């Protein structure tokens, strides 16, 4: 959710910037320097295209990361694509390989970490959740 919230704030800021640039571009097009107006429109198209391209790329990579993780650990099939927005598919592959190497070692077993907790990089603390519920 943190990633989606960040994207929403960036999208809002970008939307305001685009509106501001779109408001001043016609003044330059009708001035002695129309090239500045055209340059502003190219900036607007570049901003919007870059943002849409990045979002599509991240969604595709999150989808791939989910597929890789679910294929290795089918018990986590309930996780949605948004759970993997913060992790690249290559990172998920590396973490799964590392998990396969160390999950049988006694020191690691003493941590009692699930594959999901290992991917996240921390152990989920149930006591803090219970304190927040009360």
N, C-alpha and C positions, 0 to 999 in steps of 0.2 A: 504493500500500500504506500510505503514511503516513496517509491519510485514513481508511482502514478501521481501522487500529490506533487512531487517535484516537477513532473512533466506538466501538470496543470498550471502551476505557477509560471513556469517558463513559457507555456503557451499563452497565458494571459499577458505577460510582458511583451512577448513577440506580437501578439494581436494588437496591443496598444501602439507599439512601434510601427507596425504596418499601417494602421489607421492614420497615424501622424504623418508618415511618409506619403501615403496616398493622398492626404489632404494638401500637401505642399507641392507635389509633383506637377499638377496642372498649371500652377503659377510659373514654374520654370519652363514648361513646354510652350507657353504663350509669351515667353520673354525673349530677349535677344540671345539667350543661352539655352536653347531647347535640348542640347546634349545632356545637360544636368538633369532635366526632367526624365529623359529616357534612361539615364544612368540610375535614377531613383527607382524607376519601374523595374529595371533589371535586378536591383537589390531586393525589392519586394518579392519578385519571382524566385530569386535565389534563396531568400529566407524561408519562404513557404515550402519550396521544393526540397530544400535541405532538411527541414524539420520533418516533413512527411516521409522522406526517404529514410531518415534515421529511425523514426518510430517503426516503420515497416521492417527495417533490418533488425531492430531489437526484438520485435514481436516474433519474427521468424527464428531468431537465435534462441529465444525463450521457448518456443515450440519445440525446437530440436533438443534443447537441454532437458525439457520435460520428457520427451520420448526416450532419450538416452537413460535418464534416471528411472523411469517407469519400467523400461525393459530389464534393468538390473534389479530393481526392487518393486515388484508388482503390488506389494501391499500399500504403496503410496499412490495408487491410481486415483484417489480422491483429490489429489492436489491439482489445482488449475494452472494454467499457463502463467498467470500473474505471480505465482509463487516463485517462478524462475526468471523474472525480469532482471534481477540483480546479478544473475550468474550466467556467464557465457557457456556455450555448449562445450568448448574445449576445457574450461575449468571443471565442469561436471564430469567429463571423461577422466581428467586427471585425478579428481577426488575419488571416483569409483575405483580406478586402478590402485590408488593408495589404500583405499578401504580394503580391497581384496588382499593386499599384502599384509596389512597390520591387524585386521579384525580378529585374528586367532591368537594374537600374542597376549600373555597373561596381564601385562601392564595395561594394555589397551582395554581388555575385558573388565578390569577393575573400574574403569571410568563408566562402564555401562551406557555407552553412547549408541544411539540408533544411527542408521545411515543418514537420515535427514539432519540430525543434530551435527553429525560429522560434516555434512555439506555446508551447513550454516556456520560452522566454526565455533559453536559453543553448546554447552549442555543446557537444556531447558530446565529452569528451576521451578518446580511445582509449588514450593512454599511461597514464592513471591506472588504467584497467581492466586493462591488461597488468601493471602493478605489483602489483595486488591478486591476480591469478591466480598469480603466482610465489611 
